[in-house]
Amino acid sequence: MQTFKVKCYNAGVWDGKEPRDVQGDNEQDAAERICGAKLTDGGKPGQYRAEVWLPSKPGAKKCFYVPISN
């Protein structure tokens, strides 16, 4: 597992907390551990839930979204 930084959002609005360190198998796993729900790598601004990056690569952020429920 690697340690990632995770910055959380609620419906596209930053939650106001500093990025958290979390271990995960990959970026999505780390985001889901912090957010406590399944996430997807595509979505709309109102579904925006997390930014994840390796501490050694702060410019390489991946974004995750709450999936659209049917």
C-alpha positions in Angstrom: 0.0 0.0 0.0 1.0 3.6 -0.6 0.3 6.7 1.4 -1.9 9.2 -0.5 -3.2 12.7 0.3 -7.0 13.0 0.1 -8.9 16.3 0.0 -12.7 15.9 0.3 -15.6 17.8 -1.1 -19.4 17.7 -0.5 -21.3 18.2 -3.8 -18.3 20.0 -5.2 -17.7 22.3 -2.2 -14.5 21.7 -0.2 -15.2 20.4 3.3 -12.7 22.9 4.9 -10.4 20.2 6.3 -6.8 19.9 5.4 -5.9 17.0 3.1 -5.6 13.7 5.0 -3.0 11.1 4.7 -4.4 7.6 4.0 -2.9 4.3 2.8 -4.5 2.6 -0.1 -3.9 0.2 -3.0 -4.4 3.1 -5.5 -6.0 6.6 -5.6 -9.6 5.4 -5.8 -9.1 3.0 -2.8 -7.6 5.9 -0.8 -10.5 8.2 -1.7 -13.1 5.5 -0.8 -11.5 4.8 2.5 -11.8 8.5 3.5 -15.2 9.2 2.0 -16.8 5.9 3.1 -18.5 5.2 -0.2 -18.0 3.9 -3.7 -16.6 6.6 -6.1 -16.1 6.9 -9.8 -13.5 8.7 -11.8 -16.0 10.7 -13.9 -18.9 12.9 -13.1 -20.4 16.4 -13.0 -19.3 19.3 -10.7 -22.2 18.6 -8.2 -21.0 15.1 -7.8 -17.3 16.1 -7.1 -16.2 14.2 -3.9 -12.4 13.9 -3.7 -8.9 14.9 -5.0 -6.2 12.4 -4.4 -2.4 12.5 -5.0 0.9 11.1 -3.9 2.7 13.5 -1.5 5.8 13.3 -3.9 3.6 14.3 -6.9 1.2 17.1 -5.7 0.7 18.2 -9.3 -0.7 14.8 -10.4 -4.1 14.9 -8.7 -6.9 12.5 -9.6 -10.5 13.5 -9.1 -13.4 11.2 -7.9 -17.1 11.6 -8.0 -20.2 10.2 -6.4 -21.7 7.8 -8.9 -25.1 8.6 -10.4 -27.8 6.5 -8.8 -30.5 5.0 -11.0 
